[in-house]
Each structure stands twice: as C-alpha cells, then as structure tokens.
Amino acid sequence: MTVAVVQFGGSNCDRDTVQALESLGIDAELVWHEDGLPADTTGIVVPGGFSYGDYLRAGAMAARSPIMAEVREAAAAGTPVLGICNGAQIGCEASLTPGAFTTNRSARFQCEHVHVRVENADTPFTRAYEEGDVIELPIAHGEGRFEIDDAELDDLEDDDRILFRYCDENGEVTDGANPNGSKHNVAGVLGEHDHVAVLMPHPERVTLADVGPTDGQGVLRGFAE
C-alpha cells in the first residue's frame, strides 16, 4: 500500500507525516499537488502547514487545486483520507467534511499540548483506542475553531461522526479545556463515511518513541488496518 501525502506551496508538516507513517511500517510518499495522485495510492493524508500562506482564509485556495477533485473521487471510492490541521481546513473547504475552521477565540496562534477524548472508536482512525479514552496531542494553529450550524451539528451527533473532543486530562469536556473555542469542543469529525476524517491536533508529532510520547500512533495506524 502507498499513502500519498499531498504537498502544497506552504505545507510544512508533510515530511514529518511521511516519517511518522514510515516509522509504523506504512509506505508513504510525498506528492506535489500539480502531479496528481499516483495510480497505486491506497491512502491519502493532507498535512498541516500554511498552504498558499493562508490567503483568503486557511485552506481555501488549496481546496480548489485540481488534486482535491482527485482526492474527493478517491474518497468516494473508499480510499481512506485524513486531513490534519491545515489539511483539516482544506478538507472542510473541499466539502470532504462539514463545518469550517476559523480564527481561534484568542485571536492568536496557539502551539501547545492538549487532551482529546475519543468519541467514536469504531473508525479506521480510532480503532486503537476505546470510546472515552483520553490522549494527548499537540496543536499549532491560528484558525482552529470549529464552527458549524446547529442543525448540521445535530446530524453529526446523531450519526456518531464526532471523532474527538477537547477535554481535560480526566476526560471532562469543559470550556476551560477548549483551546480555541470550537463548538461543543469538537477537535475532529468524520465525513459522510468513516474512512474520511479531519482533525485539528497533530498525531504525527507524537508518533516517534525516541523523541517523546506516542499517543498519535493509533490515528495513523488506521491506514495500515
């Protein structure tokens, strides 16, 4: 299998993601957005960074790149797709998932470790965990606040498509544990199908055992499974 890690101008977590995937025995390759998806692609990651300098709004320009039409087609055919941070913003802008990510409540860039609670453990990205598990992941974003209208949020809740919520270390979902003001503390959501997901925290940054915690390994192992 080969996981395509899509690069745009301004992507800066692409090589980190490849290294994290390969450390788990998953074949991965960098794919420049103008080159299109390789024929042997069996998984796709849209990584973090600042594609096109976040002009207009984060992810808006990259979402309109021709490769994202290929990503949507691959997702519709059953290929797993994961958007991380800027990749989550791109995923929402490209209608892979509902909602949008906008300016943090603090109106500042925030780089810190947070806790998230697993809301749905029956997905390719969370099968390594149990529902209710609390894991620690880093965030690094200026536009990470998840927004969605109430009716769509109700649909996500009813369909069990909330992947993670921000919480404290004990798993309590509180406003104080919400780093960016995301609606209902949402940190990650699923698309129409459970093989498509976006999340604001960075699992690839907590994957290598020789440099720190490994709470993010389970998210990336979803491709191998």
C-alpha positions in Angstrom: 0.0 0.0 0.0 1.1 3.6 -0.6 -0.1 6.6 1.4 0.1 9.8 -0.7 1.0 12.8 1.5 -0.1 15.8 -0.6 2.2 18.9 -0.7 1.1 22.4 -1.5 3.1 25.5 -1.5 3.3 26.3 2.2 2.9 22.8 3.5 5.3 22.3 6.3 4.2 19.1 8.1 4.5 16.9 5.0 7.9 15.3 5.7 7.0 14.9 9.3 3.9 12.9 8.3 5.9 10.7 5.9 8.5 9.9 8.6 5.7 9.2 11.1 3.9 6.8 8.7 7.1 5.0 7.7 8.1 4.6 11.4 4.9 2.5 11.7 5.8 0.4 8.6 3.4 2.2 6.3 4.7 3.1 2.8 4.3 6.8 2.2 5.4 9.3 -0.4 5.3 13.0 -1.0 3.0 14.0 -3.8 3.3 17.5 -5.2 -0.3 18.8 -5.8 0.4 19.6 -9.5 1.4 16.0 -10.2 -1.8 14.3 -9.2 -2.3 11.2 -7.2 -0.2 8.1 -8.0 -2.0 5.2 -9.5 -1.1 2.9 -6.6 -2.5 5.3 -3.9 -4.3 3.4 -1.2 -4.5 6.2 1.4 -4.2 10.0 1.4 -3.0 12.5 4.0 -3.5 16.2 3.6 -0.9 17.5 6.1 -0.5 20.6 8.1 1.2 23.9 7.3 0.1 27.2 5.7 -0.9 26.3 2.2 -0.7 29.4 0.0 0.1 31.5 3.0 -3.5 31.1 4.3 -4.6 33.9 1.9 -8.3 34.5 1.7 -8.8 32.0 4.6 -6.9 28.9 5.8 -7.3 26.1 3.3 -9.5 28.0 0.8 -7.0 28.1 -2.1 -5.6 24.6 -1.7 -9.1 23.2 -1.6 -9.6 24.4 -5.2 -6.5 22.8 -6.5 -7.3 20.1 -9.2 -5.7 17.4 -7.0 -8.5 17.9 -4.4 -11.1 16.8 -7.0 -9.0 13.6 -7.3 -9.0 13.3 -3.5 -12.8 13.6 -3.4 -13.1 10.9 -6.1 -10.8 8.6 -4.2 -12.7 9.2 -1.0 -16.0 8.4 -2.7 -14.4 5.1 -4.0 -13.4 4.1 -0.5 -9.8 5.4 -0.1 -9.0 6.5 3.4 -8.4 10.2 3.7 -7.1 12.1 6.7 -6.7 15.9 6.9 -4.5 17.3 9.7 -4.6 20.9 10.9 -4.3 22.9 7.6 -5.3 19.6 6.0 -8.5 19.7 8.1 -9.2 23.3 7.0 -8.6 22.2 3.3 -10.9 19.1 3.9 -13.7 21.3 5.1 -13.2 23.8 2.3 -13.3 21.0 -0.2 -16.5 19.6 1.3 -14.9 16.3 2.4 -16.4 17.0 5.8 -19.0 19.5 7.1 -18.3 22.7 9.1 -15.4 25.1 8.9 -12.3 26.1 10.9 -12.0 29.8 11.7 -10.0 32.2 13.9 -9.2 31.0 17.4 -11.2 32.5 20.2 -8.0 34.1 21.5 -7.3 35.6 18.0 -3.7 34.3 18.4 -1.7 31.4 17.1 -1.6 28.7 19.7 1.1 26.0 20.0 0.6 23.6 23.0 -0.3 20.1 24.0 -4.0 19.4 24.6 -6.1 16.4 25.7 -8.8 15.0 23.5 -11.4 12.3 24.2 -12.2 9.6 21.7 -15.9 9.9 20.9 -16.2 7.2 18.3 -13.8 4.2 18.5 -15.3 2.4 15.5 -13.4 4.1 12.7 -10.2 3.4 10.9 -8.5 6.2 12.8 -9.6 5.3 16.3 -9.7 1.5 16.5 -6.5 1.5 18.5 -8.5 3.2 21.3 -11.6 2.7 23.4 -14.5 5.1 23.4 -13.9 7.6 26.2 -10.1 7.2 26.1 -8.1 10.4 26.6 -5.0 11.0 24.6 -2.6 13.9 24.5 -1.8 15.6 21.1 -0.2 18.9 20.1 -1.9 21.7 18.4 -0.3 24.5 16.4 -2.9 26.8 14.7 -4.3 30.2 14.4 -7.6 29.2 12.8 -8.6 26.0 14.6 -12.0 26.9 16.0 -14.6 24.5 14.6 -17.8 26.1 13.5 -21.0 24.6 12.2 -24.7 25.4 12.3 -26.8 23.8 14.9 -28.7 21.5 12.6 -25.6 20.1 11.0 -24.0 19.6 14.4 -27.1 17.7 15.5 -26.7 15.5 12.4 -23.1 14.8 13.3 -24.1 13.9 16.8 -26.9 11.7 15.7 -24.7 9.9 13.1 -21.8 9.5 15.6 -19.5 11.5 13.4 -17.7 13.4 16.1 -14.2 11.8 16.2 -12.6 13.7 19.1 -13.5 16.4 21.6 -11.2 18.7 23.6 -11.2 17.7 27.2 -9.2 17.9 30.4 -6.8 15.1 31.5 -9.7 13.3 33.2 -11.9 13.3 30.1 -14.2 16.1 31.2 -15.4 18.2 28.3 -15.3 21.7 29.7 -14.9 25.2 28.3 -11.6 25.6 30.1 -10.2 22.6 28.2 -11.3 24.1 24.9 -8.1 25.7 23.5 -9.7 27.6 20.6 -13.4 28.0 21.2 -14.5 25.1 18.9 -18.2 24.5 19.0 -19.1 21.8 21.5 -15.3 21.2 21.9 -15.1 19.4 18.6 -11.5 18.6 17.7 -12.1 16.2 14.8 -15.0 15.0 12.6 -15.8 12.3 10.1 -17.1 12.8 6.6 -20.1 11.1 5.1 -18.2 7.8 5.5 -16.0 6.8 8.4 -12.9 6.4 6.2 -12.7 10.2 5.8 -11.7 12.3 8.7 -10.2 15.7 9.6 -8.8 16.8 12.9 -7.0 19.9 14.2 -4.4 18.3 16.5 -1.2 16.7 15.1 -1.0 13.0 15.7 2.2 12.7 13.5 4.1 14.8 16.1 3.5 12.3 18.8 4.4 9.1 17.0 8.2 8.6 17.3 9.0 6.8 20.5 12.6 8.0 20.5 11.6 11.7 20.7 8.6 11.7 23.1 5.0 10.4 23.6 3.3 8.2 21.1 -0.4 8.9 21.6 -0.8 9.7 17.9 0.3 6.3 16.6 -3.2 4.8 16.7 -4.6 7.5 14.5 -2.0 6.9 11.7 -2.2 3.1 12.1 -5.7 3.3 10.7 -4.2 3.3 7.2 -2.4 0.0 7.7 -5.6 -1.5 9.1 
